[in-house]
Amino acid sequence: MTSLLLPTADTDAEFARITAALTRRGFLGAGALAGIGLLTACGTSSSESAEGSMRTINTALGQVEVPTNPQRVVSADY
């Protein structure tokens, strides 16, 4: 029985083949992700909310005006 810790000529060749395939696959995957990222970054987004479309929310600290379709909502204390 051969030891798994000692490399042989067959295992060295197999390791080289696997690392070469992973390197190619990783390079192509990174290129594809970069291309998708560039296409996404160059896209346009339209903001269709009207300037005067605000809602008034009654809170314990008073009234607050918020946009009708807010992009982000933060709760500092609840």
Backbone atoms as SQL, in Angstrom:
CREATE TABLE atoms (id INTEGER PRIMARY KEY, chain TEXT, resi INTEGER, resn TEXT, atom TEXT, x REAL, y REAL, z REAL);
INSERT INTO atoms VALUES
  (1, 'A', 1, 'MET', 'N', 0.837, -1.169, 0.000),
  (2, 'A', 1, 'MET', 'CA', 0.000, 0.000, 0.000),
  (3, 'A', 1, 'MET', 'C', 0.887, 1.238, 0.000),
  (4, 'A', 2, 'THR', 'N', 0.570, 2.189, -0.870),
  (5, 'A', 2, 'THR', 'CA', 1.389, 3.395, -0.958),
  (6, 'A', 2, 'THR', 'C', 0.827, 4.460, -0.023),
  (7, 'A', 3, 'SER', 'N', 1.685, 5.298, 0.413),
  (8, 'A', 3, 'SER', 'CA', 1.275, 6.377, 1.300),
  (9, 'A', 3, 'SER', 'C', 0.682, 7.530, 0.484),
  (10, 'A', 4, 'LEU', 'N', -0.351, 8.121, 1.003),
  (11, 'A', 4, 'LEU', 'CA', -0.971, 9.250, 0.314),
  (12, 'A', 4, 'LEU', 'C', -0.160, 10.532, 0.491),
  (13, 'A', 5, 'LEU', 'N', 0.730, 10.550, 1.462),
  (14, 'A', 5, 'LEU', 'CA', 1.511, 11.749, 1.725),
  (15, 'A', 5, 'LEU', 'C', 2.721, 11.877, 0.822),
  (16, 'A', 6, 'LEU', 'N', 3.206, 10.786, 0.280),
  (17, 'A', 6, 'LEU', 'CA', 4.375, 10.828, -0.576),
  (18, 'A', 6, 'LEU', 'C', 3.942, 10.975, -2.034),
  (19, 'A', 7, 'PRO', 'N', 4.356, 12.038, -2.710),
  (20, 'A', 7, 'PRO', 'CA', 3.953, 12.232, -4.105),
  (21, 'A', 7, 'PRO', 'C', 4.684, 11.261, -5.027),
  (22, 'A', 8, 'THR', 'N', 3.992, 10.830, -6.029),
  (23, 'A', 8, 'THR', 'CA', 4.581, 9.984, -7.065),
  (24, 'A', 8, 'THR', 'C', 4.497, 10.740, -8.384),
  (25, 'A', 9, 'ALA', 'N', 5.029, 10.168, -9.437),
  (26, 'A', 9, 'ALA', 'CA', 4.995, 10.825, -10.739),
  (27, 'A', 9, 'ALA', 'C', 3.560, 10.981, -11.229),
  (28, 'A', 10, 'ASP', 'N', 2.709, 9.983, -10.943),
  (29, 'A', 10, 'ASP', 'CA', 1.321, 10.070, -11.376),
  (30, 'A', 10, 'ASP', 'C', 0.563, 11.175, -10.636),
  (31, 'A', 11, 'THR', 'N', 0.792, 11.261, -9.318),
  (32, 'A', 11, 'THR', 'CA', 0.070, 12.280, -8.567),
  (33, 'A', 11, 'THR', 'C', 0.556, 13.682, -8.910),
  (34, 'A', 12, 'ASP', 'N', 1.848, 13.845, -9.200),
  (35, 'A', 12, 'ASP', 'CA', 2.363, 15.149, -9.602),
  (36, 'A', 12, 'ASP', 'C', 1.748, 15.599, -10.920),
  (37, 'A', 13, 'ALA', 'N', 1.628, 14.689, -11.871),
  (38, 'A', 13, 'ALA', 'CA', 1.031, 15.025, -13.158),
  (39, 'A', 13, 'ALA', 'C', -0.450, 15.348, -12.997),
  (40, 'A', 14, 'GLU', 'N', -1.137, 14.585, -12.161),
  (41, 'A', 14, 'GLU', 'CA', -2.560, 14.832, -11.920),
  (42, 'A', 14, 'GLU', 'C', -2.765, 16.179, -11.228),
  (43, 'A', 15, 'PHE', 'N', -1.910, 16.501, -10.259),
  (44, 'A', 15, 'PHE', 'CA', -2.000, 17.784, -9.574),
  (45, 'A', 15, 'PHE', 'C', -1.756, 18.937, -10.542),
  (46, 'A', 16, 'ALA', 'N', -0.778, 18.798, -11.409),
  (47, 'A', 16, 'ALA', 'CA', -0.492, 19.842, -12.397),
  (48, 'A', 16, 'ALA', 'C', -1.669, 20.019, -13.347),
  (49, 'A', 17, 'ARG', 'N', -2.315, 18.936, -13.741),
  (50, 'A', 17, 'ARG', 'CA', -3.467, 19.020, -14.637),
  (51, 'A', 17, 'ARG', 'C', -4.633, 19.719, -13.945),
  (52, 'A', 18, 'ILE', 'N', -4.879, 19.387, -12.677),
  (53, 'A', 18, 'ILE', 'CA', -5.994, 19.987, -11.939),
  (54, 'A', 18, 'ILE', 'C', -5.745, 21.478, -11.723),
  (55, 'A', 19, 'THR', 'N', -4.533, 21.859, -11.318),
  (56, 'A', 19, 'THR', 'CA', -4.252, 23.278, -11.076),
  (57, 'A', 19, 'THR', 'C', -4.301, 24.079, -12.367),
  (58, 'A', 20, 'ALA', 'N', -3.886, 23.493, -13.478),
  (59, 'A', 20, 'ALA', 'CA', -3.960, 24.200, -14.756),
  (60, 'A', 20, 'ALA', 'C', -5.413, 24.426, -15.151),
  (61, 'A', 21, 'ALA', 'N', -6.274, 23.448, -14.920),
  (62, 'A', 21, 'ALA', 'CA', -7.692, 23.596, -15.254),
  (63, 'A', 21, 'ALA', 'C', -8.354, 24.624, -14.350),
  (64, 'A', 22, 'LEU', 'N', -8.011, 24.613, -13.070),
  (65, 'A', 22, 'LEU', 'CA', -8.597, 25.585, -12.148),
  (66, 'A', 22, 'LEU', 'C', -8.143, 26.999, -12.489),
  (67, 'A', 23, 'THR', 'N', -6.915, 27.157, -12.898),
  (68, 'A', 23, 'THR', 'CA', -6.401, 28.466, -13.247),
  (69, 'A', 23, 'THR', 'C', -7.123, 29.000, -14.479),
  (70, 'A', 24, 'ARG', 'N', -7.297, 28.180, -15.489),
  (71, 'A', 24, 'ARG', 'CA', -8.019, 28.595, -16.687),
  (72, 'A', 24, 'ARG', 'C', -9.465, 28.919, -16.358),
  (73, 'A', 25, 'ARG', 'N', -10.082, 28.068, -15.578),
  (74, 'A', 25, 'ARG', 'CA', -11.480, 28.258, -15.197),
  (75, 'A', 25, 'ARG', 'C', -11.635, 29.535, -14.366),
  (76, 'A', 26, 'GLY', 'N', -10.727, 29.761, -13.454),
  (77, 'A', 26, 'GLY', 'CA', -10.777, 30.971, -12.640),
  (78, 'A', 26, 'GLY', 'C', -10.563, 32.231, -13.464),
  (79, 'A', 27, 'PHE', 'N', -9.633, 32.162, -14.406),
  (80, 'A', 27, 'PHE', 'CA', -9.373, 33.311, -15.265),
  (81, 'A', 27, 'PHE', 'C', -10.591, 33.640, -16.119),
  (82, 'A', 28, 'LEU', 'N', -11.205, 32.621, -16.704),
  (83, 'A', 28, 'LEU', 'CA', -12.387, 32.856, -17.522),
  (84, 'A', 28, 'LEU', 'C', -13.568, 33.332, -16.677),
  (85, 'A', 29, 'GLY', 'N', -13.720, 32.785, -15.484),
  (86, 'A', 29, 'GLY', 'CA', -14.792, 33.225, -14.588),
  (87, 'A', 29, 'GLY', 'C', -14.613, 34.671, -14.157),
  (88, 'A', 30, 'ALA', 'N', -13.378, 35.050, -13.836),
  (89, 'A', 30, 'ALA', 'CA', -13.111, 36.437, -13.439),
  (90, 'A', 30, 'ALA', 'C', -13.359, 37.382, -14.604),
  (91, 'A', 31, 'GLY', 'N', -12.984, 36.969, -15.818),
  (92, 'A', 31, 'GLY', 'CA', -13.242, 37.797, -16.996),
  (93, 'A', 31, 'GLY', 'C', -14.726, 37.974, -17.245),
  (94, 'A', 32, 'ALA', 'N', -15.493, 36.896, -17.073),
  (95, 'A', 32, 'ALA', 'CA', -16.939, 36.976, -17.266),
  (96, 'A', 32, 'ALA', 'C', -17.574, 37.880, -16.223),
  (97, 'A', 33, 'LEU', 'N', -17.145, 37.765, -14.979),
  (98, 'A', 33, 'LEU', 'CA', -17.678, 38.636, -13.927),
  (99, 'A', 33, 'LEU', 'C', -17.313, 40.097, -14.165),
  (100, 'A', 34, 'ALA', 'N', -16.109, 40.345, -14.631),
  (101, 'A', 34, 'ALA', 'CA', -15.707, 41.719, -14.920),
  (102, 'A', 34, 'ALA', 'C', -16.536, 42.288, -16.059),
  (103, 'A', 35, 'GLY', 'N', -16.796, 41.478, -17.097),
  (104, 'A', 35, 'GLY', 'CA', -17.625, 41.936, -18.206),
  (105, 'A', 35, 'GLY', 'C', -19.048, 42.239, -17.772),
  (106, 'A', 36, 'ILE', 'N', -19.606, 41.384, -16.943),
  (107, 'A', 36, 'ILE', 'CA', -20.961, 41.622, -16.434),
  (108, 'A', 36, 'ILE', 'C', -20.980, 42.872, -15.563),
  (109, 'A', 37, 'GLY', 'N', -19.939, 43.045, -14.755),
  (110, 'A', 37, 'GLY', 'CA', -19.857, 44.231, -13.917),
  (111, 'A', 37, 'GLY', 'C', -19.775, 45.509, -14.736),
  (112, 'A', 38, 'LEU', 'N', -19.002, 45.487, -15.823),
  (113, 'A', 38, 'LEU', 'CA', -18.910, 46.667, -16.674),
  (114, 'A', 38, 'LEU', 'C', -20.239, 46.965, -17.358),
  (115, 'A', 39, 'LEU', 'N', -20.915, 45.933, -17.825),
  (116, 'A', 39, 'LEU', 'CA', -22.203, 46.150, -18.474),
  (117, 'A', 39, 'LEU', 'C', -23.237, 46.679, -17.485),
  (118, 'A', 40, 'THR', 'N', -23.198, 46.190, -16.273),
  (119, 'A', 40, 'THR', 'CA', -24.133, 46.647, -15.258),
  (120, 'A', 40, 'THR', 'C', -23.820, 48.086, -14.839),
  (121, 'A', 41, 'ALA', 'N', -22.554, 48.406, -14.702),
  (122, 'A', 41, 'ALA', 'CA', -22.157, 49.748, -14.274),
  (123, 'A', 41, 'ALA', 'C', -22.476, 50.796, -15.334),
  (124, 'A', 42, 'CYS', 'N', -22.442, 50.416, -16.596),
  (125, 'A', 42, 'CYS', 'CA', -22.712, 51.367, -17.669),
  (126, 'A', 42, 'CYS', 'C', -24.199, 51.488, -17.975),
  (127, 'A', 43, 'GLY', 'N', -25.028, 50.740, -17.301),
  (128, 'A', 43, 'GLY', 'CA', -26.467, 50.800, -17.527),
  (129, 'A', 43, 'GLY', 'C', -27.049, 52.091, -16.982),
  (130, 'A', 44, 'THR', 'N', -28.236, 52.423, -17.446),
  (131, 'A', 44, 'THR', 'CA', -28.899, 53.621, -16.954),
  (132, 'A', 44, 'THR', 'C', -30.058, 53.215, -16.065),
  (133, 'A', 45, 'SER', 'N', -30.313, 54.025, -15.079),
  (134, 'A', 45, 'SER', 'CA', -31.473, 53.800, -14.223),
  (135, 'A', 45, 'SER', 'C', -32.284, 55.078, -14.220),
  (136, 'A', 46, 'SER', 'N', -33.564, 54.931, -14.352),
  (137, 'A', 46, 'SER', 'CA', -34.414, 56.115, -14.381),
  (138, 'A', 46, 'SER', 'C', -35.153, 56.232, -13.059),
  (139, 'A', 47, 'SER', 'N', -35.146, 57.411, -12.519),
  (140, 'A', 47, 'SER', 'CA', -35.880, 57.683, -11.298),
  (141, 'A', 47, 'SER', 'C', -37.194, 58.337, -11.697),
  (142, 'A', 48, 'GLU', 'N', -38.288, 57.610, -11.562),
  (143, 'A', 48, 'GLU', 'CA', -39.572, 58.086, -12.045),
  (144, 'A', 48, 'GLU', 'C', -40.434, 58.712, -10.962),
  (145, 'A', 49, 'SER', 'N', -39.875, 58.949, -9.793),
  (146, 'A', 49, 'SER', 'CA', -40.679, 59.562, -8.742),
  (147, 'A', 49, 'SER', 'C', -40.765, 61.064, -9.002),
  (148, 'A', 50, 'ALA', 'N', -41.924, 61.614, -8.812),
  (149, 'A', 50, 'ALA', 'CA', -42.126, 63.043, -9.014),
  (150, 'A', 50, 'ALA', 'C', -41.480, 63.805, -7.863),
  (151, 'A', 51, 'GLU', 'N', -41.109, 65.037, -8.127),
  (152, 'A', 51, 'GLU', 'CA', -40.427, 65.832, -7.111),
  (153, 'A', 51, 'GLU', 'C', -41.320, 66.116, -5.906),
  (154, 'A', 52, 'GLY', 'N', -42.600, 66.317, -6.104),
  (155, 'A', 52, 'GLY', 'CA', -43.472, 66.697, -5.010),
  (156, 'A', 52, 'GLY', 'C', -44.165, 65.539, -4.329),
  (157, 'A', 53, 'SER', 'N', -43.803, 64.285, -4.637),
  (158, 'A', 53, 'SER', 'CA', -44.519, 63.145, -4.064),
  (159, 'A', 53, 'SER', 'C', -43.905, 62.755, -2.715),
  (160, 'A', 54, 'MET', 'N', -44.419, 63.329, -1.651),
  (161, 'A', 54, 'MET', 'CA', -43.942, 63.059, -0.301),
  (162, 'A', 54, 'MET', 'C', -45.112, 62.595, 0.552),
  (163, 'A', 55, 'ARG', 'N', -44.816, 61.778, 1.553),
  (164, 'A', 55, 'ARG', 'CA', -45.801, 61.343, 2.534),
  (165, 'A', 55, 'ARG', 'C', -45.435, 61.940, 3.878),
  (166, 'A', 56, 'THR', 'N', -46.429, 62.242, 4.657),
  (167, 'A', 56, 'THR', 'CA', -46.195, 62.729, 6.016),
  (168, 'A', 56, 'THR', 'C', -46.482, 61.590, 6.980),
  (169, 'A', 57, 'ILE', 'N', -45.486, 61.246, 7.779),
  (170, 'A', 57, 'ILE', 'CA', -45.586, 60.160, 8.747),
  (171, 'A', 57, 'ILE', 'C', -45.609, 60.774, 10.145),
  (172, 'A', 58, 'ASN', 'N', -46.572, 60.358, 10.958),
  (173, 'A', 58, 'ASN', 'CA', -46.664, 60.830, 12.347),
  (174, 'A', 58, 'ASN', 'C', -45.864, 59.893, 13.245),
  (175, 'A', 59, 'THR', 'N', -44.895, 60.432, 13.962),
  (176, 'A', 59, 'THR', 'CA', -44.081, 59.657, 14.893),
  (177, 'A', 59, 'THR', 'C', -44.231, 60.235, 16.294),
  (178, 'A', 60, 'ALA', 'N', -43.605, 59.603, 17.260),
  (179, 'A', 60, 'ALA', 'CA', -43.648, 60.094, 18.635),
  (180, 'A', 60, 'ALA', 'C', -42.913, 61.420, 18.761),
  (181, 'A', 61, 'LEU', 'N', -41.975, 61.677, 17.861),
  (182, 'A', 61, 'LEU', 'CA', -41.203, 62.921, 17.899),
  (183, 'A', 61, 'LEU', 'C', -41.780, 63.995, 16.984),
  (184, 'A', 62, 'GLY', 'N', -42.905, 63.728, 16.343),
  (185, 'A', 62, 'GLY', 'CA', -43.516, 64.721, 15.459),
  (186, 'A', 62, 'GLY', 'C', -43.702, 64.161, 14.058),
  (187, 'A', 63, 'GLN', 'N', -44.044, 65.045, 13.137),
  (188, 'A', 63, 'GLN', 'CA', -44.292, 64.630, 11.762),
  (189, 'A', 63, 'GLN', 'C', -42.991, 64.634, 10.961),
  (190, 'A', 64, 'VAL', 'N', -42.879, 63.641, 10.068),
  (191, 'A', 64, 'VAL', 'CA', -41.707, 63.504, 9.213),
  (192, 'A', 64, 'VAL', 'C', -42.200, 63.309, 7.793),
  (193, 'A', 65, 'GLU', 'N', -41.585, 64.021, 6.845),
  (194, 'A', 65, 'GLU', 'CA', -41.930, 63.850, 5.443),
  (195, 'A', 65, 'GLU', 'C', -40.913, 62.928, 4.794),
  (196, 'A', 66, 'VAL', 'N', -41.413, 61.892, 4.143),
  (197, 'A', 66, 'VAL', 'CA', -40.573, 60.930, 3.444),
  (198, 'A', 66, 'VAL', 'C', -41.058, 60.795, 2.010),
  (199, 'A', 67, 'PRO', 'N', -40.173, 60.439, 1.084),
  (200, 'A', 67, 'PRO', 'CA', -40.596, 60.234, -0.300),
  (201, 'A', 67, 'PRO', 'C', -41.589, 59.075, -0.398),
  (202, 'A', 68, 'THR', 'N', -42.415, 59.104, -1.433),
  (203, 'A', 68, 'THR', 'CA', -43.411, 58.056, -1.617),
  (204, 'A', 68, 'THR', 'C', -42.752, 56.703, -1.869),
  (205, 'A', 69, 'ASN', 'N', -41.693, 56.674, -2.649),
  (206, 'A', 69, 'ASN', 'CA', -40.964, 55.437, -2.949),
  (207, 'A', 69, 'ASN', 'C', -39.511, 55.586, -2.497),
  (208, 'A', 70, 'PRO', 'N', -39.219, 55.454, -1.203),
  (209, 'A', 70, 'PRO', 'CA', -37.838, 55.633, -0.744),
  (210, 'A', 70, 'PRO', 'C', -36.942, 54.502, -1.235),
  (211, 'A', 71, 'GLN', 'N', -35.683, 54.828, -1.519),
  (212, 'A', 71, 'GLN', 'CA', -34.715, 53.834, -1.961),
  (213, 'A', 71, 'GLN', 'C', -34.109, 53.089, -0.771),
  (214, 'A', 72, 'ARG', 'N', -33.919, 53.788, 0.349),
  (215, 'A', 72, 'ARG', 'CA', -33.341, 53.186, 1.542),
  (216, 'A', 72, 'ARG', 'C', -34.082, 53.694, 2.763),
  (217, 'A', 73, 'VAL', 'N', -34.250, 52.820, 3.748),
  (218, 'A', 73, 'VAL', 'CA', -34.908, 53.190, 4.993),
  (219, 'A', 73, 'VAL', 'C', -33.990, 52.778, 6.136),
  (220, 'A', 74, 'VAL', 'N', -33.722, 53.718, 7.057),
  (221, 'A', 74, 'VAL', 'CA', -32.847, 53.454, 8.187),
  (222, 'A', 74, 'VAL', 'C', -33.624, 53.708, 9.466),
  (223, 'A', 75, 'SER', 'N', -33.558, 52.765, 10.401),
  (224, 'A', 75, 'SER', 'CA', -34.171, 52.938, 11.710),
  (225, 'A', 75, 'SER', 'C', -33.049, 53.047, 12.726),
  (226, 'A', 76, 'ALA', 'N', -32.868, 54.246, 13.265),
  (227, 'A', 76, 'ALA', 'CA', -31.784, 54.464, 14.213),
  (228, 'A', 76, 'ALA', 'C', -32.118, 53.909, 15.585),
  (229, 'A', 77, 'ASP', 'N', -33.390, 53.905, 15.978),
  (230, 'A', 77, 'ASP', 'CA', -33.804, 53.434, 17.291),
  (231, 'A', 77, 'ASP', 'C', -35.230, 52.949, 17.176),
  (232, 'A', 78, 'TYR', 'N', -35.531, 51.831, 17.757),
  (233, 'A', 78, 'TYR', 'CA', -36.897, 51.318, 17.696),
  (234, 'A', 78, 'TYR', 'C', -37.371, 50.865, 19.040);
